[in-house]
Amino acid sequence: MTAAFAEFAEAHALPADVRRSINISLDELLANALSHGRRGRDPCAVTVEVQLDRERVTVIFTDDGPPFDPFARETPNTTLSVEERPLGGLGIHLVKQLMDQVSYERRAGQNVVVLVKRLAKG
């Protein structure tokens, strides 16, 4: 997935900061899907679609794991010490910080996460 996105980003001359933000976000979504989306011993299937227009990059990340909205959790309290904080949630918090828009939908038995990153500020 990383290599395919790198090829896409290079072919379309995406800015380095956009590439970095999307790569980190895809890594986090993939890690979550592979860790938590298993049914028994079978890993879930994942597809990634990238759309580009003049203003933004849209990434559609789909997996067939059990229903899970990664954005439904409360934002972790990063002012607490590591010992006081509950486990999990920091990766998705980072995704929300890196992307300009995030959304989740359960569609046709699949989790569909849409990430949008603007190409220019403003």
N, C-alpha and C positions, 0 to 999 in steps of 0.2 A: 504494500500500500504506500509506504514512504517513497519507494523508488518511482512508482507510477505518478504520485503527486509531484515529485521533484521534476520529472520529465514534463508534466503538464505546465508547471510553474515556469520552467526554463523556456519552453516553447512559446509561452505567452508573456514572457518578461515580467512576471509578477514582482513587485517590490520585495526586498529582503524581509522587511518587518511583517508583511502580509504572509509570506511563506512561513516564517517562523511561528506566527500566531496560529495558522491553520495546522501546521505540523504538530505542534504541542497539543492542540485541541483534538486532532485525529488520534494521536497516541493515547490520550486519556480516554476517549470514547471507546477505542478498540480494547484497551486494557480492561475497562469496565465490562464490556460485552463478553469478552473471553473469560473473565473471572466470575462474573455473576450471571451470565446468560446461559449457562450450561443446564441441560436437562439430562440428568443421569450422568453418563460419561461422554455424551456427544456434545462437542462444542457447538455453539450457535453459528449460523451462517450470517455473514456481514457483507453488505454492498455499500459502495461509496460512489456517489455521483457528484461531479463538480460542474457548476455552471458559471460562466463568466460573461459579464456585460461591461459596458464602459465605466460603470460606477462601483461595481461590487463583484465579489466572488461569493457564490452560494454553494455550500456543501450539504448534501443530503446523505445522512448516515442511517442505514437501515439494518436492523438485526431481527432475527426470528426468536429471540429469547422471550422469557416471561415478561408480562407488562411491567415496565419500569420507567417512570418519568424522572430523569436525573436532576431536573430543575425544580422539583416539588419540595425538596428538602430546604429547611431554613439555612440561610447563609451562616457558615461557621463563625463563631466568635474568635477571631484571630488575636484578640487581646488577652485571652486566657493562656496560661502556660500549657505546654505540651501534655503534662500530666492531668490537667483539668479538662482538656478538650476531649469530646467523644471522638472515636475513630471514624475516619472517612469524611468525604465531602470537600476536601481541599482541592482535589483535582478538578471537579466540576466547578467549584468556585473560581478557579483559575481560568477555565474555559469561558465562563461568564464575563470575566474581566477582559479577556483577550478579544472576544468577538463583539461585534456591534449589535447583533441580534441573535437570540437563541430561542428555539421553540421545540416542543415535543408533541407528538400525536401518536396514538395507537391506531394503526390503519391496516385492515385486512390481516389481523393476527401478527403484525410486526410493529416493533418500536421504530418510529421515524423521528430523527433529530435533524433539525435544520439549523445550520450555522451561517451567518452572513457577516462578511468582513468588507467594509468599504475600502476602495482603492485609494481614496484621497480624503483628507479631513475636511470637514465643513459641510 
